[in-house]
Amino acid sequence: MNRQIILREAKDYFNITLGLMLYTFAFTVFLLPYEIVTGGIAGIGAITFYATGFPVQWTFFIINAVLIVAALKELGWRFLAKTIYATFALTFLLDIAQKIVIMPNGEFYKLLGEGNDFMSLIIGCMLTGTALAIVFLNNGSTGGTDIVAAVVNKHHNISLGKVLLLVDLCIISSCLAIDTFGPFSIRCQKVVFGLCTMFVECSMLDYVMNWQRQSVQFLIFSKKYQEIANAIAMTTDHTITILDGHGWYTGKEMKVLCLLAKKRESVQIFRLIKSIDANAFVSQSSVIGVYGEGFDQIKVKIDKEKNK
């Protein structure tokens, strides 16, 4: 059991690191060189950098340190341990990446060339949104507004993308008050670009999260139901419900296996069924949500007064 826990935690940290590397690449190659304003603590760091020249990674680190201490009681050590790791790792990666993309004249190298700000925005935010989803799916966080989103999502059935959308709106709108960006028309353009980054990144985050968490229901009709149930339970760790069925045409009694699983497990389950009974009748359907052990938590408030 301890070995399984260690392997699962190691897998989480490995995937979180990959997500952070993807985020660093997207942010420093596609967003920072074009002075594109984003949301989150990285966005605050970018705005501070554009206005004062103060390094992005240190703004990111300082604000995260404050938020981690504030959220310690709410989220617990297990969640925040990975957040602390992500904070240090991302600070280090951003520092290294910026040194690589800065040219000898002190300017950032623009991979897509001049005048391709919007294309760089689309590519960069699709990658950062995907990177954030990878981190969240492995029980981690990049810190900052992710911590705020995680706290809200823990108690309310509000998607991470929507929470980040509201917080990022406030951060991006602050560009209007910074004279360093130039005339008011330029500042308005920064805000519009920032809103686009917010929409693309949050949409991508929710898309990847929902795609990975999508669940399906299997109804399996087979004379070899016991062998199929044993194989699925041993291979996937899912519990299976055996229902009593009655054929209308044949008039015979039969057993039906009912199984809820993640969509990504579908191919594995079909292979198990086919290897045991190639003639099994299988129905697969998408479900809106699955709540309980092994799936999502039920996030609704209970009126304690009514239950007394």
TIZA-292115 format. One record per residue (C-alpha): residue number from 1; residue in one letter; chain; x, y, z. Coordinates in Angstrom, 2 decimals. Example, Ala and Ser with C-alpha at 12.3 -4.5 7.8 and 13.67 -1.06 7.14 Angstrom:
2
<node 1; A; A; <12.30; -4.50; 7.80>>
<node 2; S; A; <13.67; -1.06; 7.14>>
END
This chain:
308
<node 1; M; A; <0.00; 0.00; 0.00>>
<node 2; N; A; <2.79; 2.44; 0.95>>
<node 3; R; A; <4.56; 1.63; -2.31>>
<node 4; Q; A; <1.40; 2.45; -4.28>>
<node 5; I; A; <1.03; 5.78; -2.45>>
<node 6; I; A; <4.65; 6.69; -3.14>>
<node 7; L; A; <4.31; 5.81; -6.82>>
<node 8; R; A; <1.08; 7.80; -7.12>>
<node 9; E; A; <2.66; 10.84; -5.45>>
<node 10; A; A; <5.77; 10.54; -7.64>>
<node 11; K; A; <3.55; 10.41; -10.71>>
<node 12; D; A; <1.71; 13.54; -9.54>>
<node 13; Y; A; <4.95; 15.47; -9.05>>
<node 14; F; A; <6.30; 14.32; -12.40>>
<node 15; N; A; <3.16; 15.44; -14.25>>
<node 16; I; A; <3.04; 18.72; -12.30>>
<node 17; T; A; <6.62; 19.40; -13.39>>
<node 18; L; A; <5.71; 18.75; -17.02>>
<node 19; G; A; <2.76; 21.15; -16.68>>
<node 20; L; A; <4.99; 23.83; -15.17>>
<node 21; M; A; <7.53; 23.44; -17.96>>
<node 22; L; A; <4.78; 23.84; -20.56>>
<node 23; Y; A; <3.45; 26.93; -18.75>>
<node 24; T; A; <6.93; 28.47; -18.56>>
<node 25; F; A; <7.53; 27.85; -22.26>>
<node 26; A; A; <4.20; 29.38; -23.29>>
<node 27; F; A; <4.49; 32.40; -20.99>>
<node 28; T; A; <8.07; 33.40; -21.82>>
<node 29; V; A; <8.00; 32.59; -25.54>>
<node 30; F; A; <4.52; 33.69; -26.63>>
<node 31; L; A; <3.21; 36.17; -24.04>>
<node 32; L; A; <6.02; 38.05; -22.31>>
<node 33; P; A; <7.89; 39.20; -25.48>>
<node 34; Y; A; <4.70; 40.77; -26.89>>
<node 35; E; A; <3.79; 42.48; -23.58>>
<node 36; I; A; <0.50; 40.60; -23.49>>
<node 37; V; A; <-1.29; 41.05; -20.18>>
<node 38; T; A; <-2.63; 37.88; -18.58>>
<node 39; G; A; <-4.52; 37.08; -15.42>>
<node 40; G; A; <-3.31; 35.37; -12.27>>
<node 41; I; A; <-0.24; 36.14; -10.21>>
<node 42; A; A; <1.88; 35.70; -13.34>>
<node 43; G; A; <-0.24; 38.47; -14.86>>
<node 44; I; A; <0.39; 40.72; -11.88>>
<node 45; G; A; <4.08; 39.92; -12.20>>
<node 46; A; A; <3.99; 40.74; -15.92>>
<node 47; I; A; <2.19; 44.06; -15.36>>
<node 48; T; A; <4.70; 44.96; -12.63>>
<node 49; F; A; <7.56; 44.00; -14.95>>
<node 50; Y; A; <6.22; 46.09; -17.86>>
<node 51; A; A; <5.71; 49.07; -15.55>>
<node 52; T; A; <8.82; 48.93; -13.34>>
<node 53; G; A; <11.17; 46.25; -14.69>>
<node 54; F; A; <10.90; 44.24; -11.45>>
<node 55; P; A; <11.42; 40.53; -12.33>>
<node 56; V; A; <8.24; 38.54; -12.93>>
<node 57; Q; A; <9.40; 35.52; -10.96>>
<node 58; W; A; <10.00; 37.46; -7.73>>
<node 59; T; A; <6.58; 39.15; -7.79>>
<node 60; F; A; <5.13; 35.68; -8.39>>
<node 61; F; A; <7.09; 34.22; -5.47>>
<node 62; I; A; <6.30; 36.96; -2.93>>
<node 63; I; A; <2.53; 37.01; -3.54>>
<node 64; N; A; <2.35; 33.21; -3.56>>
<node 65; A; A; <4.15; 32.99; -0.23>>
<node 66; V; A; <1.50; 35.24; 1.36>>
<node 67; L; A; <-1.42; 33.31; -0.18>>
<node 68; I; A; <0.01; 29.91; 0.80>>
<node 69; V; A; <0.26; 30.94; 4.45>>
<node 70; A; A; <-3.30; 32.34; 4.35>>
<node 71; A; A; <-4.75; 29.19; 2.73>>
<node 72; L; A; <-2.86; 26.64; 4.82>>
<node 73; K; A; <-5.76; 25.87; 7.19>>
<node 74; E; A; <-8.36; 25.72; 4.40>>
<node 75; L; A; <-6.58; 23.45; 1.91>>
<node 76; G; A; <-4.24; 21.46; 4.13>>
<node 77; W; A; <-0.60; 20.44; 3.88>>
<node 78; R; A; <-1.12; 17.75; 1.23>>
<node 79; F; A; <-2.51; 20.15; -1.35>>
<node 80; L; A; <-0.22; 23.03; -0.39>>
<node 81; A; A; <2.90; 20.83; -0.37>>
<node 82; K; A; <2.52; 20.49; -4.12>>
<node 83; T; A; <1.68; 24.19; -4.41>>
<node 84; I; A; <4.85; 25.11; -2.53>>
<node 85; Y; A; <6.81; 22.80; -4.81>>
<node 86; A; A; <5.15; 24.37; -7.87>>
<node 87; T; A; <5.87; 27.89; -6.59>>
<node 88; F; A; <9.60; 27.23; -6.16>>
<node 89; A; A; <9.82; 25.25; -9.41>>
<node 90; L; A; <7.98; 27.86; -11.49>>
<node 91; T; A; <10.04; 30.70; -9.98>>
<node 92; F; A; <13.20; 28.84; -10.98>>
<node 93; L; A; <11.89; 27.92; -14.46>>
<node 94; L; A; <10.74; 31.48; -15.21>>
<node 95; D; A; <14.13; 32.85; -14.17>>
<node 96; I; A; <15.99; 30.41; -16.44>>
<node 97; A; A; <13.58; 30.79; -19.37>>
<node 98; Q; A; <13.77; 34.60; -19.39>>
<node 99; K; A; <17.56; 34.47; -19.57>>
<node 100; I; A; <17.27; 32.21; -22.61>>
<node 101; V; A; <14.76; 34.32; -24.59>>
<node 102; I; A; <16.43; 37.70; -23.91>>
<node 103; M; A; <18.70; 38.78; -26.75>>
<node 104; P; A; <22.08; 40.54; -26.24>>
<node 105; N; A; <20.42; 43.96; -26.73>>
<node 106; G; A; <18.16; 43.30; -23.73>>
<node 107; E; A; <14.97; 42.73; -25.73>>
<node 108; F; A; <12.90; 39.55; -25.78>>
<node 109; Y; A; <13.13; 37.33; -28.84>>
<node 110; K; A; <9.80; 37.28; -30.68>>
<node 111; L; A; <9.33; 33.81; -32.12>>
<node 112; L; A; <6.45; 34.78; -34.44>>
<node 113; G; A; <8.01; 38.06; -35.50>>
<node 114; E; A; <6.68; 41.60; -35.25>>
<node 115; G; A; <2.98; 42.31; -35.66>>
<node 116; N; A; <1.78; 38.83; -34.70>>
<node 117; D; A; <0.65; 39.72; -31.20>>
<node 118; F; A; <-2.81; 38.18; -31.48>>
<node 119; M; A; <-1.55; 34.91; -32.98>>
<node 120; S; A; <1.02; 34.68; -30.20>>
<node 121; L; A; <-1.77; 35.32; -27.68>>
<node 122; I; A; <-3.91; 32.46; -29.02>>
<node 123; I; A; <-1.06; 29.95; -29.09>>
<node 124; G; A; <0.34; 31.03; -25.73>>
<node 125; C; A; <-2.98; 30.92; -23.85>>
<node 126; M; A; <-4.00; 27.57; -25.32>>
<node 127; L; A; <-0.72; 26.20; -23.96>>
<node 128; T; A; <-0.95; 27.92; -20.56>>
<node 129; G; A; <-4.57; 26.75; -20.15>>
<node 130; T; A; <-3.54; 23.19; -20.96>>
<node 131; A; A; <-0.59; 23.45; -18.57>>
<node 132; L; A; <-2.82; 24.64; -15.71>>
<node 133; A; A; <-5.22; 21.77; -16.35>>
<node 134; I; A; <-2.35; 19.25; -16.20>>
<node 135; V; A; <-1.28; 20.67; -12.84>>
<node 136; F; A; <-4.82; 20.66; -11.40>>
<node 137; L; A; <-5.58; 17.13; -12.63>>
<node 138; N; A; <-2.57; 15.89; -10.69>>
<node 139; N; A; <-3.75; 17.45; -7.42>>
<node 140; G; A; <-1.42; 20.43; -7.69>>
<node 141; S; A; <-1.60; 24.16; -8.18>>
<node 142; T; A; <0.64; 26.87; -9.60>>
<node 143; G; A; <-0.37; 28.98; -6.62>>
<node 144; G; A; <-1.66; 32.52; -6.78>>
<node 145; T; A; <-5.24; 32.85; -8.00>>
<node 146; D; A; <-5.26; 29.05; -8.41>>
<node 147; I; A; <-5.32; 28.87; -4.60>>
<node 148; V; A; <-8.32; 31.21; -4.51>>
<node 149; A; A; <-10.04; 29.10; -7.20>>
<node 150; A; A; <-9.27; 25.86; -5.33>>
<node 151; V; A; <-10.77; 27.22; -2.09>>
<node 152; V; A; <-13.98; 28.29; -3.85>>
<node 153; N; A; <-14.19; 25.04; -5.85>>
<node 154; K; A; <-13.77; 23.02; -2.65>>
<node 155; H; A; <-16.98; 24.39; -1.16>>
<node 156; H; A; <-19.05; 25.31; -4.20>>
<node 157; N; A; <-19.89; 23.60; -7.48>>
<node 158; I; A; <-18.25; 26.38; -9.51>>
<node 159; S; A; <-15.70; 25.42; -12.16>>
<node 160; L; A; <-12.10; 26.48; -11.72>>
<node 161; G; A; <-12.23; 28.35; -15.03>>
<node 162; K; A; <-15.14; 30.55; -13.92>>
<node 163; V; A; <-13.47; 31.51; -10.65>>
<node 164; L; A; <-10.23; 32.37; -12.42>>
<node 165; L; A; <-12.25; 34.36; -14.96>>
<node 166; L; A; <-13.61; 36.69; -12.26>>
<node 167; V; A; <-10.27; 37.17; -10.52>>
<node 168; D; A; <-8.40; 37.71; -13.78>>
<node 169; L; A; <-10.92; 40.33; -14.86>>
<node 170; C; A; <-9.90; 42.52; -11.93>>
<node 171; I; A; <-6.18; 42.02; -12.61>>
<node 172; I; A; <-6.38; 42.78; -16.33>>
<node 173; S; A; <-8.56; 45.86; -15.81>>
<node 174; S; A; <-5.79; 47.39; -13.68>>
<node 175; C; A; <-3.88; 48.13; -16.90>>
<node 176; L; A; <-6.11; 51.16; -17.42>>
<node 177; A; A; <-4.55; 52.84; -14.38>>
<node 178; I; A; <-0.90; 52.33; -15.43>>
<node 179; D; A; <0.52; 55.25; -17.42>>
<node 180; T; A; <3.67; 53.32; -18.38>>
<node 181; F; A; <1.74; 51.46; -21.08>>
<node 182; G; A; <1.25; 54.73; -22.99>>
<node 183; P; A; <-1.85; 56.61; -24.12>>
<node 184; F; A; <-5.31; 55.58; -22.94>>
<node 185; S; A; <-6.06; 53.98; -26.32>>
<node 186; I; A; <-3.03; 51.68; -25.95>>
<node 187; R; A; <-4.09; 50.78; -22.42>>
<node 188; C; A; <-7.56; 49.91; -23.70>>
<node 189; Q; A; <-5.94; 47.67; -26.31>>
<node 190; K; A; <-3.96; 45.94; -23.56>>
<node 191; V; A; <-7.18; 45.31; -21.64>>
<node 192; V; A; <-8.93; 43.89; -24.74>>
<node 193; F; A; <-5.97; 41.60; -25.39>>
<node 194; G; A; <-6.01; 40.65; -21.72>>
<node 195; L; A; <-9.69; 39.74; -21.91>>
<node 196; C; A; <-8.90; 37.53; -24.90>>
<node 197; T; A; <-6.14; 35.77; -22.95>>
<node 198; M; A; <-8.54; 35.26; -20.07>>
<node 199; F; A; <-11.23; 33.74; -22.29>>
<node 200; V; A; <-8.89; 31.45; -24.24>>
<node 201; E; A; <-6.93; 30.26; -21.19>>
<node 202; C; A; <-9.98; 29.60; -18.98>>
<node 203; S; A; <-11.89; 27.91; -21.82>>
<node 204; M; A; <-8.91; 25.65; -22.49>>
<node 205; L; A; <-8.57; 24.89; -18.78>>
<node 206; D; A; <-12.21; 23.87; -18.43>>
<node 207; Y; A; <-12.13; 21.90; -21.69>>
<node 208; V; A; <-9.13; 19.79; -20.69>>
<node 209; M; A; <-10.40; 19.33; -17.11>>
<node 210; N; A; <-13.87; 18.23; -18.24>>
<node 211; W; A; <-12.46; 15.98; -20.97>>
<node 212; Q; A; <-10.25; 14.17; -18.49>>
<node 213; R; A; <-12.98; 13.89; -15.84>>
<node 214; Q; A; <-15.82; 12.87; -18.17>>
<node 215; S; A; <-17.51; 9.68; -17.01>>
<node 216; V; A; <-19.44; 6.95; -18.81>>
<node 217; Q; A; <-21.85; 4.21; -17.81>>
<node 218; F; A; <-21.57; 0.64; -19.04>>
<node 219; L; A; <-24.39; -1.92; -19.12>>
<node 220; I; A; <-22.89; -5.32; -19.95>>
<node 221; F; A; <-25.06; -8.29; -20.93>>
<node 222; S; A; <-23.13; -11.56; -20.96>>
<node 223; K; A; <-23.40; -15.17; -19.78>>
<node 224; K; A; <-19.82; -14.80; -18.56>>
<node 225; Y; A; <-20.74; -11.86; -16.36>>
<node 226; Q; A; <-18.84; -13.21; -13.35>>
<node 227; E; A; <-15.51; -13.49; -15.21>>
<node 228; I; A; <-15.98; -10.04; -16.76>>
<node 229; A; A; <-16.80; -8.50; -13.38>>
<node 230; N; A; <-13.75; -10.10; -11.78>>
<node 231; A; A; <-11.45; -8.92; -14.60>>
<node 232; I; A; <-12.72; -5.33; -14.49>>
<node 233; A; A; <-12.58; -5.14; -10.69>>
<node 234; M; A; <-9.04; -6.54; -10.55>>
<node 235; T; A; <-7.74; -4.35; -13.40>>
<node 236; T; A; <-9.44; -1.00; -12.81>>
<node 237; D; A; <-10.27; -1.05; -9.06>>
<node 238; H; A; <-13.88; -0.12; -9.91>>
<node 239; T; A; <-16.81; -1.68; -8.08>>
<node 240; I; A; <-19.56; -3.23; -10.20>>
<node 241; T; A; <-23.27; -3.63; -9.56>>
<node 242; I; A; <-24.99; -6.83; -10.78>>
<node 243; L; A; <-28.59; -6.25; -11.82>>
<node 244; D; A; <-31.28; -8.88; -12.39>>
<node 245; G; A; <-32.56; -8.80; -15.98>>
<node 246; H; A; <-35.39; -10.55; -17.77>>
<node 247; G; A; <-35.43; -10.96; -21.56>>
<node 248; W; A; <-38.79; -9.99; -23.05>>
<node 249; Y; A; <-38.40; -12.11; -26.21>>
<node 250; T; A; <-36.57; -15.11; -24.75>>
<node 251; G; A; <-38.29; -15.00; -21.38>>
<node 252; K; A; <-35.00; -15.99; -19.75>>
<node 253; E; A; <-33.45; -14.52; -16.62>>
<node 254; M; A; <-29.98; -13.00; -16.96>>
<node 255; K; A; <-27.52; -10.83; -15.11>>
<node 256; V; A; <-26.55; -7.30; -16.20>>
<node 257; L; A; <-23.33; -5.60; -15.08>>
<node 258; C; A; <-23.62; -1.88; -14.35>>
<node 259; L; A; <-20.34; 0.04; -14.22>>
<node 260; L; A; <-19.40; 3.72; -13.94>>
<node 261; A; A; <-15.92; 4.65; -15.13>>
<node 262; K; A; <-13.85; 7.49; -16.56>>
<node 263; K; A; <-14.16; 7.89; -20.31>>
<node 264; R; A; <-10.41; 7.44; -20.74>>
<node 265; E; A; <-10.80; 3.90; -19.32>>
<node 266; S; A; <-13.32; 2.89; -22.02>>
<node 267; V; A; <-10.82; 1.22; -24.37>>
<node 268; Q; A; <-9.32; -0.82; -21.53>>
<node 269; I; A; <-12.77; -2.00; -20.40>>
<node 270; F; A; <-13.85; -2.94; -23.94>>
<node 271; R; A; <-10.67; -4.97; -24.36>>
<node 272; L; A; <-11.33; -6.87; -21.13>>
<node 273; I; A; <-14.90; -7.63; -22.18>>
<node 274; K; A; <-13.92; -8.78; -25.66>>
<node 275; S; A; <-11.10; -10.99; -24.37>>
<node 276; I; A; <-13.60; -12.89; -22.19>>
<node 277; D; A; <-16.78; -12.79; -24.28>>
<node 278; A; A; <-16.54; -11.45; -27.84>>
<node 279; N; A; <-20.33; -11.83; -28.19>>
<node 280; A; A; <-21.22; -9.76; -25.14>>
<node 281; F; A; <-23.84; -7.03; -25.62>>
<node 282; V; A; <-22.51; -3.73; -24.26>>
<node 283; S; A; <-24.20; -0.36; -23.91>>
<node 284; Q; A; <-22.04; 2.72; -23.23>>
<node 285; S; A; <-23.53; 6.13; -22.44>>
<node 286; S; A; <-22.15; 9.46; -21.26>>
<node 287; V; A; <-23.32; 10.76; -17.90>>
<node 288; I; A; <-23.52; 14.39; -16.84>>
<node 289; G; A; <-21.82; 13.83; -13.50>>
<node 290; V; A; <-20.76; 11.07; -11.12>>
<node 291; Y; A; <-20.34; 11.86; -7.44>>
<node 292; G; A; <-18.97; 9.72; -4.66>>
<node 293; E; A; <-15.89; 7.65; -3.87>>
<node 294; G; A; <-13.44; 7.57; -6.76>>
<node 295; F; A; <-15.24; 10.38; -8.62>>
<node 296; D; A; <-16.19; 13.99; -7.83>>
<node 297; Q; A; <-17.31; 15.20; -4.42>>
<node 298; I; A; <-20.85; 16.46; -3.82>>
<node 299; K; A; <-20.40; 20.22; -3.33>>
<node 300; V; A; <-23.68; 21.56; -1.98>>
<node 301; K; A; <-24.42; 23.16; 1.35>>
<node 302; I; A; <-26.74; 21.40; 3.77>>
<node 303; D; A; <-29.20; 23.47; 5.79>>
<node 304; K; A; <-28.32; 22.29; 9.29>>
<node 305; E; A; <-31.38; 23.93; 10.82>>
<node 306; K; A; <-33.78; 21.85; 8.67>>
<node 307; N; A; <-31.96; 18.62; 9.53>>
<node 308; K; A; <-32.35; 19.09; 13.28>>
END
